[in-house]
């Protein structure tokens, strides 16, 4: 799978229940959506996207991604409209 190919199953899982997405899966989805990791300080991973602002992600309890961070990540998806 190339870096620009989005795993639709993973994307739909993130969209339908962002609070259950594992942190590593969220990082994988971020790469598929065009984010690049620019910094890793302690538990913080700072990601950058050419069309969006920076996004800081931290692993939540139980190895899960934080739901609000997953929702921010999904905002970078092609065809996604905010509001």
Protein Blocks (a to p, Z undefined) as FASTA:
>chain_A
ZZklccfklmmmmmmmmmlpcfklmmmmmmmnopacfbdehjbccdddfkbccdddddde
hhiacfklmmmmmmmpghiagZZ
